[in-house]
Amino acid sequence: MRHTETSPRGPRPSPFRGRALLAGGLGLATLWAGAATYGLVFRDDALGRLLSRQSGMQAAYEARIGELGAEIELGRRKLDERTDLERRLSAALERQAELERRQSVLGRLPGLVPLGEVRPAPDAFELRGEDGPRPERRVERAEARLAGLEARLDAVQAAQARALGQVVDGAARTVRHLRGVIRGAGVDPARLAGTASGIGGPLVPLPAGDFSGMLEAAQAAVGEAERLRRRAEALPLRSPVTGPHGVSSGFGARLDPFTRGLALHTGLDLKAEIGEPARATAPGRVTAAEFAGGYGNMVEIDHGHGLSTRYAHLARIAVVPGQWMAAGAIVGRVGSTGRSTGAHLHYETRIDGEPVDPERFLAAGRELAAPSP
């Protein structure tokens, strides 16, 4: 039988019961704390694994994105390289066409040495097609060929510039030579219409890229040389008799064959047989064809620019006044008419009506016929 204490306020609980309740509450709290702790630990571990997987996936995605970006950049560079290559090829072909056009222009300049062909094989730079080497190898080979073409075009352009320079130099030498020939004949080059005078100054070559300027200079130099050559060839520089002929009496003071006193001999007496042809020494128009006192039968030709020639002591005259004579045309036959002691041709050259030494013209003609330096 259980003993229960009583008090005035009622029955009192047993101390054993309170301790049991306390122990049960502590056990429940311990179980709850353990479960909560386990849940927290489990949840953090799962979260860590999830975060780890997400980090790995993100790194993989970033790596793949990087690879794709590199591939895109490589493709873009290849495309840029190909585009640049095609642009260079187009520019090279345009340049080639321009050099060929220049070549045809240069070919019309006298004395220019041909520079050869410019055009390469048109299929040397094919970039398309699935067969054959990889695309990058095709591009590399095409780039190497293009570099070779560009080098050849550079060489052709430089050769064209050198050729133009040689034309200018050659024309300048020809002009100097012709001026010397004309001056040697006793004629001022400025007297000849159409020739330039007062030209000079230091040589300042044009840059090789200025083809039009160089071509203009070359054409001007060649034009001046040609005009001067035509003017020189229009001078009485040829011999009036063909073949070697000696001089029996020169120009200047001499003992007159009739009076034996000093007198001016106004021409050259060229040894020749009767009947040999006397020829015009330059083109011109006949101004006199008649018997002229001591000259005997005489022909006078006006060559322009104040220059004229006379052919005297002719046995027969073959022209009439006003007739146009080509250089080398026969004006008459050698004889011994007028004041003559025997068959010969008296030949005179005159400037503005004054007699000058014909030997200077003949020497200038020999120099003109010689190869120019």
Secondary structure, DSSP 4 states (H G I P E B T S, - for coil): -----EETTEEPPPHHHHHHHHHHHHHHHHHHHHHHHHHHHHHHHHHHHHHHHHHHHHHHHHHHHHHHHHHHHHHHHHHHHHHHHHHHHHHHHHHHHHHHHHHHHHTTSTTPPP-------TTTT----SSSS-HHHHHHHHHHHHHHHHHHHHHHHHHHHHHHHHHHHHHHHHHHHHHHHHHHTT--GGGSTT---S------PPPTT-HHHHHHHHHHHHHHHHHHHHHHHTSS-S-SSSS---EEE-SEEEE-TTT-SEEEE-SEEEE--TTPEEE-SS-EEEEEEEE-GGG-EEEEEEEETTEEEEEEEEEEE---TT-EE-TT-EEEEEB--SS-SSSEEEEEEEETTEEE-HHHHHHHHHHHHSPP-
